[in-house]
């Protein structure tokens, strides 16, 4: 981010811990990252103001609510005009069941992740999507049978070198 403060290793540790437990008390967070509470809170507020922390929320255990179906979908557009990409992406943003959408290189254009009630629900969404002018040439669906690893956090401390 332009104009954002440089992050040191303590800032990175704060971000790492907050993403795993956004409800951690400032006193406990300060203890974990090796600060006293007042400077820790100051850093958290600075990280929020700079936009490094965009939101706090709850992780929901979906299996407690019922059965859901995750589907990976590879989509190829009819051509590669910028306005077609933009129109497709605008349409996809409106579908709540689309959890992720990635423009990728390789044999197709987009990789999507859907979260639906079941396969019929997924197919209904795809049929509606095809009925709209979204420039979809073809799509391939991969029904997820089991997800042994799904992480709700990023490995921040492994990805980014802090500024010292």
PyMOL commands that set and color helices and strands:
alter all, ss='L'
color gray80, all
select helices_A, chain A and resi 9-20+26-33+37-49+62-65+82-93+119-131+156-159
alter helices_A, ss='H'
color red, helices_A
select strands_A, chain A and resi 69-77+98-103+110-116+136-143
alter strands_A, ss='S'
color yellow, strands_A
deselect
rebuild
show_as cartoon
